[in-house]
């Protein structure tokens, strides 16, 4: 295609007819490969420039987190009556790391380490991909490790790819290993479908064999749906996010074979109420279900703590399934500081005395880190029995 001996167009009408976009040209940021920008903005082709193009361009910027505010749109004319959308793409990737560690002697005299480590890397190969590494060890005999690699855009074919590996040791009795691979399909308005396969193997440790734990192998089909239109990663004031994942398959245990289903739902909604006031409502749900009615300990949901139920220790609760609603009021006291008051609860499978907590906190962003500080109090406890949650994320 001949590139523009072009004149920038400042009008959307010519001779009484609505003009439409015939081509999209992306002046790519050198930090990403050229096909990335073309794939992101390809839906602009065929849109009317009297408002439709600009509206869709704004939507794309909202649900593509790494596009900065400097990304902008202009129009150009080529080959006489053809119109092109010219995108000046500017990317803003944010890798980060967080963790907390501690070590000490057990009553038997051995050393025991506990803590958590999370690493998030973006755009390592100029493909707008993400790598996530998580390690948690909150209790003796338990350890969780997970690695996830996501490439949302692949060259030539119009899909993305996601791969994951997980290892979960539970109370020294059973070891779960899981691998998954999924294709990512981008649909309209920022929604993404995932479909793939997951294989999970659970094996008892020597201690687990003594305690009667059995082994399990499951092969499952994985289906997911997600969208993120939250306008700020760390201090949001407006937007919506949803991540839903469902696994359905067959599980083979030592003594029987049965169908199994597991699900995950995480959604959040932010809405400005008045000047500097923000309402946040969130819902999280996790669970595993089997037609034999028996969920193995390694398959149960662990929740409680900073990201799942403030006011309680990390992974304080264990259940077959849990639903955790949150209501939070935030005030932007400064451009990079929000203070918050929250209330959250958990409905789960193990008891009818459902936990409720409430508290307050602060979120502050700087050039090098994000600090989250919360005080949570479980219903019925004295203020001195509250739990303080501190999370510091370092920007790389």
C-alpha positions in Angstrom: 0.0 0.0 0.0 1.2 3.5 -0.8 1.8 5.3 2.5 0.4 8.7 2.8 1.2 11.6 0.7 -1.6 12.3 3.1 -3.6 15.1 4.3 -4.9 14.9 7.9 -8.7 15.0 7.9 -10.5 17.1 10.4 -14.0 16.4 9.1 -16.0 13.1 8.9 -18.4 14.1 6.1 -17.7 14.6 2.4 -20.3 15.3 -0.2 -23.0 14.4 2.3 -21.7 10.8 2.7 -20.3 9.2 5.9 -16.7 8.2 5.5 -15.5 4.8 6.7 -12.1 3.5 7.6 -10.5 1.5 4.7 -7.2 0.7 6.4 -5.5 0.8 9.8 -1.8 1.8 10.1 -0.1 1.5 13.4 3.1 3.4 14.1 4.4 0.9 16.5 6.2 1.6 19.7 9.7 -0.1 19.3 9.1 -2.0 22.6 6.6 -4.3 20.9 6.7 -6.2 17.6 4.8 -4.5 14.7 2.1 -7.2 14.4 0.9 -6.5 18.0 -0.5 -3.1 17.3 -2.1 -4.2 14.0 -3.9 -7.1 15.9 -5.1 -4.8 18.6 -6.7 -2.1 16.4 -7.8 -4.3 13.4 -11.5 -3.9 14.3 -11.3 -0.2 13.4 -11.5 -1.1 9.8 -15.0 -0.4 8.4 -16.1 1.9 11.1 -17.5 5.4 10.4 -15.2 8.2 11.3 -18.1 10.5 12.4 -17.8 9.2 15.9 -17.8 5.4 15.6 -14.1 5.1 15.0 -13.1 7.4 17.9 -15.5 5.6 20.3 -14.2 2.2 19.5 -10.6 3.5 19.7 -11.4 4.8 23.3 -12.8 1.4 24.2 -9.7 -0.4 23.0 -7.5 1.8 25.0 -9.6 1.2 28.1 -9.5 -2.6 27.9 -5.8 -2.9 26.8 -3.9 -2.2 30.0 -0.5 -1.5 28.5 -1.6 1.3 26.1 -0.7 4.6 27.7 -2.6 7.9 27.5 -0.1 9.0 24.8 -1.6 6.6 22.3 -3.6 8.6 19.9 -5.6 8.5 16.7 -5.5 10.6 13.5 -7.0 10.2 10.0 -5.3 10.3 6.7 -6.4 10.2 3.0 -4.7 7.9 0.5 -5.4 6.8 -3.0 -7.7 9.8 -3.5 -10.9 8.7 -1.6 -9.6 6.1 0.8 -9.4 6.8 4.5 -6.9 5.3 7.0 -6.8 5.4 10.7 -3.3 6.2 11.8 -2.5 5.0 15.4 0.5 6.4 17.2 1.0 3.6 19.7 2.7 4.1 23.0 3.0 1.2 25.5 3.5 1.2 29.2 4.5 -2.1 30.7 4.8 -2.6 34.5 6.6 -5.6 35.9 6.6 -6.0 39.6 7.7 -8.2 42.5 6.5 -8.7 46.1 7.2 -11.0 48.9 7.6 -11.7 52.6 9.8 -14.3 54.3 10.5 -15.6 57.7 12.4 -18.5 59.3 12.7 -20.0 62.7 13.3 -23.2 64.6 10.6 -25.7 65.2 10.1 -27.5 68.5 12.2 -30.4 67.1 15.1 -28.1 66.4 14.9 -28.0 62.6 14.6 -24.7 60.7 11.3 -23.9 59.0 10.8 -21.1 56.4 7.5 -19.4 55.7 6.3 -16.6 53.5 5.2 -15.7 50.0 6.8 -14.5 46.8 5.1 -13.2 43.7 6.8 -12.1 40.4 5.0 -10.5 37.5 6.9 -9.9 34.3 5.5 -8.1 31.2 6.6 -7.9 27.6 9.8 -10.0 28.0 9.9 -10.9 24.3 8.3 -7.7 22.9 5.0 -9.7 22.4 2.9 -8.0 25.2 3.0 -11.3 27.0 3.0 -12.0 30.8 4.9 -14.3 33.1 3.6 -14.9 36.6 5.5 -16.9 39.3 3.9 -17.4 42.8 5.3 -19.2 45.8 3.4 -19.5 49.2 4.3 -21.3 52.3 2.0 -20.2 55.2 1.9 -23.5 57.2 4.4 -26.2 58.1 4.1 -29.1 55.6 2.3 -27.0 53.0 3.7 -25.2 50.0 2.2 -23.8 46.8 4.1 -23.0 43.6 2.6 -21.8 40.3 4.0 -20.6 37.0 1.9 -19.1 34.2 2.9 -17.9 30.8 0.4 -15.9 28.7 1.0 -14.7 25.1 -2.2 -12.9 24.1 -1.2 -12.4 20.5 0.6 -14.9 18.2 2.0 -14.1 14.8 0.1 -15.4 11.7 -2.8 -17.0 13.6 -5.5 -14.9 15.3 -5.3 -16.5 18.7 -3.2 -16.3 21.9 -1.7 -19.0 24.1 -1.7 -19.6 27.8 0.3 -22.3 29.6 0.4 -23.1 33.3 2.1 -25.4 35.8 1.1 -25.8 39.5 2.4 -27.8 42.5 0.6 -27.8 45.8 1.7 -29.7 48.9 -1.1 -30.0 51.5 -0.2 -30.5 55.2 2.5 -33.0 54.3 -0.1 -35.6 53.2 -0.7 -35.1 49.5 1.1 -33.5 46.5 -1.0 -32.0 43.6 0.6 -31.3 40.3 -1.3 -29.7 37.5 -0.5 -28.6 33.9 -2.7 -26.7 31.5 -2.6 -25.2 28.0 -5.3 -22.9 26.5 -6.0 -20.9 23.4 -7.1 -17.3 23.8 -9.6 -15.9 21.4 -10.2 -12.1 21.4 -13.8 -11.1 20.7 -15.6 -7.7 20.6 -15.5 -5.1 23.4 -12.5 -6.5 25.1 -13.9 -9.9 26.0 -11.6 -12.9 25.8 -12.5 -16.6 25.6 -10.1 -19.3 26.7 -10.5 -23.0 25.9 -8.0 -25.8 26.5 -7.1 -28.8 28.6 -5.9 -29.4 32.1 -4.4 -32.5 33.7 -4.1 -32.9 37.4 -2.3 -35.7 39.4 -2.6 -36.0 43.2 -0.3 -38.4 45.0 -0.1 -39.1 48.7 3.2 -38.7 50.5 4.6 -41.4 52.7 2.8 -39.7 55.6 -0.4 -39.5 53.6 -0.3 -43.2 52.8 -0.1 -43.9 56.5 -3.1 -41.6 57.1 -5.2 -43.3 54.3 -4.9 -40.6 51.6 -5.6 -41.9 48.1 -4.3 -40.9 44.6 -6.2 -39.3 41.8 -5.7 -38.4 38.1 -8.1 -36.1 36.3 -8.3 -34.8 32.7 -10.5 -31.8 32.2 -11.7 -29.4 29.5 -11.1 -25.8 30.4 -13.3 -22.9 29.4 -12.8 -19.3 30.5 -14.2 -15.8 29.9 -12.5 -12.5 31.0 -12.5 -8.8 30.5 -10.7 -5.9 32.2 -11.8 -2.3 31.7 -10.5 -0.8 34.9 -8.9 2.5 34.1 -6.0 2.3 36.6 -4.1 -0.7 37.7 -3.3 0.3 41.3 -5.7 3.1 42.2 -8.8 2.5 40.2 -11.8 4.9 40.3 -13.9 3.5 37.5 -14.3 0.3 35.5 -15.1 -3.4 35.6 -13.2 -6.6 35.6 -14.3 -10.3 35.4 -12.4 -13.5 35.2 -14.4 -16.8 35.1 -12.9 -20.2 34.6 -14.6 -23.6 34.5 -13.0 -27.1 34.3 -15.1 -30.2 33.5 -13.8 -33.7 33.2 -13.3 -37.2 34.5 -11.4 -38.1 37.7 -9.9 -41.6 38.3 -9.1 -42.4 41.9 -7.7 -45.5 43.5 -11.2 -47.0 44.0 -13.5 -45.3 41.6 -14.0 -43.1 38.5 -16.3 -40.1 38.6 -17.1 -36.8 36.8 -15.6 -33.6 38.4 -16.2 -29.9 38.0 -14.2 -26.9 39.4 -14.9 -23.3 39.0 -13.4 -19.8 39.7 -15.0 -16.4 39.5 -13.4 -13.1 40.3 -15.2 -9.8 39.5 -14.9 -6.2 40.6 -16.8 -3.1 39.9 -15.6 0.5 40.6 -17.8 3.5 40.3 -17.2 7.2 41.3 -19.9 8.4 43.7 -18.9 12.0 44.2 -15.8 14.1 44.0 -12.9 11.8 45.1 -15.4 9.1 46.5 -15.4 5.6 44.9 -17.6 2.6 45.5 -16.1 -0.8 45.0 -18.0 -4.0 45.0 -16.4 -7.4 44.4 -17.3 -11.0 44.3 -15.0 -14.0 44.4 -16.0 -17.6 44.2 -14.1 -20.9 44.1 -15.0 -24.5 44.4 -14.7 -28.2 43.3 -17.6 -30.6 42.9 -17.7 -34.3 42.3 -20.6 -36.5 41.5 -19.5 -38.9 44.2 -19.8 -36.1 46.8 -16.3 -36.6 48.1 -13.7 -33.8 47.6 -10.1 -34.8 48.3 -8.2 -32.5 50.8 -5.8 -31.4 48.0 -8.8 -30.1 46.0 -10.3 -28.0 48.7 -10.3 -24.2 48.6 -8.1 -22.3 51.0 -9.1 -18.7 51.8 -8.6 -15.9 54.3 -6.0 -13.1 54.4 -5.0 -10.1 52.4 -6.6 -11.0 49.1 -9.5 -13.3 50.1 -10.9 -12.3 53.5 -9.2 -9.6 55.5 -9.3 -9.8 59.3 -8.2 -13.4 59.3 -4.8 -15.1 58.9 -3.7 -16.3 55.5 -5.4 -19.5 54.4 -7.3 -19.7 57.7 -10.3 -21.5 56.2 -10.6 -24.6 54.1 -13.8 -25.7 52.3 -15.1 -27.5 49.2 -16.4 -24.2 47.9 -16.5 -20.5 49.0 -18.2 -17.3 47.9 -16.7 -14.0 49.2 -18.5 -10.7 48.6 -16.9 -7.4 49.4 -18.2 -3.8 49.7 -15.7 -1.0 49.9 -15.8 2.8 50.1 -12.7 4.6 49.0 -11.6 8.2 49.1 -8.9 9.6 46.9 -7.3 11.9 49.5 -4.5 12.7 47.0 -3.6 11.8 43.4 -1.6 8.7 44.5 -3.3 7.9 47.8 -6.6 6.2 48.6 -8.1 5.4 52.0 -10.7 2.8 52.3 -13.4 1.3 54.6 -14.5 -2.2 53.8 -16.8 -5.1 54.9 -16.6 -8.6 53.5 -17.9 -12.1 54.3 -17.6 -15.7 53.1 -20.4 -18.2 52.4 -18.8 -21.6 52.2 -19.5 -25.4 52.5 -18.1 -26.2 55.9 -20.4 -24.4 58.4 -23.3 -22.1 58.8 -21.6 -19.6 61.1 -20.3 -17.6 58.2 -17.3 -15.3 58.9 -17.8 -11.5 58.5 -15.0 -8.9 58.8 -14.7 -5.1 58.5 -12.0 -2.6 58.7 -10.1 0.2 57.0 -6.9 0.7 55.1 -4.7 2.8 52.7 -3.3 2.3 49.3 -0.4 4.5 48.2 1.6 4.5 44.9 5.0 6.0 44.3 7.5 5.8 41.5 9.1 2.6 42.9 6.4 0.8 44.9 2.8 0.3 45.8 2.0 0.0 49.6 -1.3 -1.6 50.7 -2.0 -1.5 54.4 -5.3 -2.8 56.0 -6.6 -3.4 59.5 -9.3 -6.1 59.5 -11.5 -7.2 62.5 -13.5 -10.4 62.5 -17.1 -10.0 63.7 -17.3 -10.7 67.5 -13.6 -10.0 68.2 -12.2 -7.2 70.3 -10.3 -4.5 68.5 -7.0 -5.7 70.0 -7.6 -9.1 68.2 -7.7 -7.5 64.7 -5.3 -8.4 61.9 -3.0 -6.1 60.1 -2.2 -6.9 56.5 0.7 -5.2 54.8 1.6 -5.8 51.1 4.4 -3.9 49.4 4.8 -4.3 45.6 8.1 -3.2 44.1 8.0 -1.9 40.5 10.7 -3.3 38.2 
